[in-house]
Amino acid sequence: MPVQTQTVDELSHINKVTNLNDIKEEILVFLRNYLTDRKRRTTVITENFSGNGVAPIFTLTQDLNENNKHTVKNVKYVKVDGIELQPYIDYKFDYNTGKITFYTAPSSGTNNIFIEYACGQTFGYRDLPRFDLTSKSYPRFSIQILSSTKNDICVGGGVQKRTVRIEIPFVETDVELLENSINEIDRLITNHKRQFFYFDYINNINTSQVIEFNEDPNDVVFLQTFGFDIPNVYEFSL
């Protein structure tokens, strides 16, 4: 059977992922927004800005720490003129610089741009699961791209079709609390999967067994992982 190929124009309707970390960040921010942190470690802040119909970029100012670094962990809501905007569709946010870029410059108005976000400490990270912390640092979860398979599908190259394996390790100090959190992640991901921007379908969903770590007898923690595949991810490198 001949290999089916497509041109870039034929793929123009597909969400364009230029970096697989885009998917990783979307899932991380989503879980920071909706997954229950029993310790409630973030602080929710609202900021208002005034649009002028020209400037598309605004920088948050109230999340800076003592070292003048941005600590925003997840943007919760963005509204312009009272209308809620959608991330990745209407705007993008850079968590390193604290800058929000609107794809269409907000209209002129006084304090007509409303941004609500969480900053400070969090329990969701981009790194690997850690077991060298004290029990006070848990619960804690992370997002990992465990693997990805790819093949060229676009004539002339430049586009890769991938299947991406995502794993979400969660570490807790109590088995029942751990299993409750994993079940919550399962519900959140499966109930909202068609509302993600970078993917709209998942399969091969699985949950690992609970593993106990007791490097320090006084600080026993437990690990469980929720995983799934994202098929048909189109990575553009044009």
Secondary structure, 3 states (H helix, E strand, C coil): CCCCCECCHHHCCCCCECCCHHHHHHHHHHHHHHCCCCCCCEEEEEEEECCCCCCCEEECCCCECCCCCECEEEEEEEEECCEECCECCCEEEECCCCEEEECCCCCCCCCCEEEEEEEECCCEECCCCCCCCCHHHCCEEECEEEEEEEEECECCCCEEEEEEEEEEEEEECCHHHHHHHHHHHHHHHHHHHHHCCCCCCCEEEEECCCEEECCCCCCCEEEEEEEEEEEEEEEECC
